[in-house]
Structure formats: structure tokens, C-alpha cells
């Protein structure tokens, strides 16, 4: 690559407008104290050491940058008792060069943040999510390594215009990379291996955003997922979060061990990937009825996958250890192993290129993609210019916080990793302050769900507005 191409690429990996002072942190100082002092445009430079804290960045234009010296990283350590490593609600924020380990909820999470960069971090389990952009726009997740996660390594929730590129997601007890109810996402040049399931494009009912659309899965190495499923106890440095379900995104049955699962998503393109030695089908495309995942359909959600394209990919030795529904289908059709492309349920206007070169099952109604179809014109899904920072009233902040924080675990009437909101809010009817207090210091109440992490980092007035919004919530 020439210098003319390298420099623009590097420029896109930094936060917009970081031109202020540099604040250096070393032990025994805390990183959060530096965040509290920082102003828009500042860089917080973190020297190697072990920092036992949770970081919350609610300011715009902050660059949180670890300083790696002779292989020694700045380490954020949750000690298997803290919920979250880094929480970002400010816009134009960069988080880079950190080793985040032993948190129970999230390693690095953005909450309604736009124009963010999460670059060159190491995130180690047993958190439920490793890197989790939630309800944001125009973001970059690049050059990270995520492993030993109890749920999903890199989880993109209800977001738009993101690039997830050059990451390694390995040995996670759930999914390597999951994109849920999002639009315009590029998943490219990632190494995804040893997870229960490799990549998942998931449309879940009951969430505020009602579509999963325009996801490009290109030039990834998707290898040996689902062989065998990684037990939660294998996560390094301790057990999984207490009483957490094995994997639960509203699903009624364990994942299939496939390389790529497209669950009711639309307009996805799959091109140039290596699918090697995945236990189930290399690619599985299903609708909600086939998956039997969601007991309460959402009338505003189309439950079938449409307009998806499976273009040229390389398939090697997949399907030799199918499980669950995949295994039952293989046995029903008396196949020796699962196919490269397995289609279950209905769909419209889906196509496959070079059908004769791959093994398929259930794709008889799919058309042939026109010869020469390619995604090569797409270089990025990010926007050319940053998303402007909105000016919000307190009431609007409450609604945004609900969307950016609460909906990461709660749908309206469908189980995901937390109980349906319609049930969770019931004990607090007419008493928003009581709910706001509980949000800050929750107690475990349901044996079949993980404990809710405390949200005490949120300002009291915002928590109260969240509670008011939840208690007045109509179906999204």
C-alpha cells in the first residue's frame, strides 16, 4: 500500500477534532479522574499498569489512548466483580490501546455515541459482551482482539454506518460477531474462529429499530466455529457472570454452529469469505418461523429474509459436525454432512452466484445472481462527514438513554438477555423515582436471568427521565 493510501486510512481511525491537551495517567492515579478534568479535544494518555475501575466518558471529543511500552499494556481489570470496563456516551470519542479484562457486563460499550473509534484493544472475558456499540452512528471497530466472552465478542446493536474490520474474535461462548437490528454495516477482513457461532445477522422483534438491512460480510476468515461450542467455564480468569444463560438473544434453541447465520435480515451481501471447518452449515439463512426463536411476533417486523446475495466465497470442509435443527435436517434428507448454504423457511428475491460450485439445501427457490455481481464498489459504510452533535432536552436525554442503554438487554415483550420491559416495569407503576433508584442499585430478582448491572454512573436526573419514559412506554 502506498503512503498516499495509508495516510487517509489512518486519519479515519482517530476521533474527529482531537486537538487539545494531553493528560498523562500513571499509577496510583485513576483514569476516571483524568476524564473528569478533560475538555473537548483532549487526549488522555494512559501508561502501563493495572487500573481497577470502570470508566465513563460522557464528554465529546475525548481520545482515550493507552501507551504500550515494550509489550506492557495499560490494563483495565474488572476483577470478576465490576460490570463494565469502558462506557462511552460522548460523541467523537476514540478508545484505543487498552487491555480490558475480567468484567461481567461489557468490556467496551458505546451508548448512543456517534463518530466513535474503538481501535487496537484487547478485550478478555468473561463479560457478556466484549465490544458493544449500541444505538450509534458512524463508527469504527478495528484491529481489536476479543476472546473468552460469555456472549458475543463484537456486538453491533441498533446502529447505522459502521465498519467492523481487521478484528479477531475467538473462543467466545456465544457469537464471534453479531449485528442486530442495524443498517449499513461492513464486516470485512476479520478472523473469526473457535466461537459457538461465527457471524450472526439478527433481526429481533420488539426493539425500537425494526429492520436489519444492508450488511456486507466480505473477505473474512470464518474458521472452525461450533467445534465444539466453547463452555462458559473456559473463559480465562474466572467463571461466567452469575446465573447468566448460556446464550440468549431471545432464542429458543442453541445456535447451530454455522459460520454465518442470517436470521430474517434483508439486503445482506456475502462475498470473498473463507468458510473452513465450521461444524454446521457454512451459511445458514432462516426466517423467524423456521428458527422458532421469538414467542411474540412484532407486527412491524418482516420475519423473512429478502434481497440477500451469496456471491463467490471459498468453502472448505464445513458441515461435518452439525447440531440441533441442522443435524435433524441433514438426517431428514439423508445427507452425509451439512451443506455450504442451508436455507430454512421463506424469503423473497434472494440469489446465489455460481450455484453449481457449492452444496445447497433448501435454496431451490433462490434465483441465480447475475454473472459478475460484486460488492467491490463499496469501500466503507461510514459517512463522509461526522454526524452533528444534537442538542437535547432532559426529556430527550431520557429517551435516548433508554434506547442506548436499556434496549441492549430489554425488548418490549420479547426475552433477550434481560426480561421483557413490559414485565420488568410492572412493579414500579406510578412511582418513577423508585424505579430510578433501583436502576442505580438493582438487586437480582429472576433466577433465569443474569443480574442487572448497576447504572449509577448515569446522572440522577437522567435516570429519573429514563424511569418516566419506561413507565409511560407504549409498544415501540
C-alpha positions, 0 to 999 in steps of 0.5 A: 500500500502506498503512503498516499493510501495509508495516510487517509486510512489512518486519519479515519481511525482517530476521533474527529477534532482531537486537538487539545491537551494531553493528560498523562495517567500513571499509577496510583492515579485513576483514569476516571479522574483524568476524564473528569478534568478533560475538555473537548479535544483532549487526549488522555494518555494512559501508561502501563499498569493495572487500573481497577475501575470502570470508566465513563466518558460522557464528554465529546471529543475525548481520545482515550489512548493507552501507551504500550511500552515494550509489550506492557499494556495499560490494563483495565481489570474488572476483577470478576466483580465490576460490570463494565470496563469502558462506557462511552456516551460522548460523541467523537470519542476514540478508545484505543490501546487498552487491555480490558479484562475480567468484567461481567457486563461489557468490556467496551460499550458505546451508548448512543455515541456517534463518530466513535473509534474503538481501535487496537484493544484487547478485550478478555472475558468473561463479560457478556459482551466484549465490544458493544456499540449500541444505538450509534452512528458512524463508527469504527471497530478495528484491529481489536482482539476479543476472546473468552466472552460469555456472549458475543465478542463484537456486538453491533446493536441498533446502529447505522454506518459502521465498519467492523474490520481487521478484528479477531474474535475467538473462543467466545461462548456465544457469537464471534460477531453479531449485528442486530437490528442495524443498517449499513454495516461492513464486516470485512477482513476479520478472523473469526474462529473457535466461537459457538457461532461465527457471524450472526445477522439478527433481526429481533422483534420488539426493539425500537429499530425494526429492520436489519438491512444492508450488511456486507460480510466480505473477505473474512476468515470464518474458521472452525466455529461450533467445534465444539461450542466453547463452555462458559467455564473456559473463559480465562480468569474466572467463571461466567457472570452469575446465573447468566444463560448460556446464550440468549438473544431471545432464542429458543434453541442453541445456535447451530454452529454455522459460520454465518447465520442470517436470521430474517435480515434483508439486503445482506451481501456475502462475498470473498469469505473463507468458510473452513471447518465450521461444524454446521452449515457454512451459511445458514439463512432462516426466517423467524418461523423456521428458527422458532426463536421469538414467542411474540411476533412484532407486527412491524417486523418482516420475519423473512429474509429478502434481497440477500446475495451469496456471491463467490466465497471459498468453502472448505470442509464445513458441515461435518459436525452439525447440531440441533435443527441442522443435524435433524435436517441433514438426517431428514434428507439423508445427507452425509454432512451439512451443506455450504448454504442451508436455507430454512423457511421463506424469503423473497428475491434472494440469489446465489452466484455460481450455484453449481460450485457449492452444496445447497439445501433448501435454496431451490427457490433462490434465483441465480445472481447475475454473472459478475455481481460484486460488492467491490464498489463499496469501500466503507459504510461510514459517512463522509462527514461526522454526524452533528452533535444534537442538542437535547432536552432532559426529556430527550436525554431520557429517551435516548438513554433508554434506547442506548442503554436499556434496549441492549438487554430489554425488548418490549415483550420479547426475552433477550438477555434481560426480561421483557420491559413490559414485565420488568416495569410492572412493579414500579407503576406510578412511582418513577423515582423508585424505579430510578433508584433501583436502576442505580442499585438493582438487586437480582430478582429472576433466577433465569436471568443474569443480574442487572448491572448497576447504572449509577454512573448515569446522572440522577436526573437522567435516570429519573427521565429514563424511569418516566419514559419506561413507565409511560412506554407504549409498544415501540 
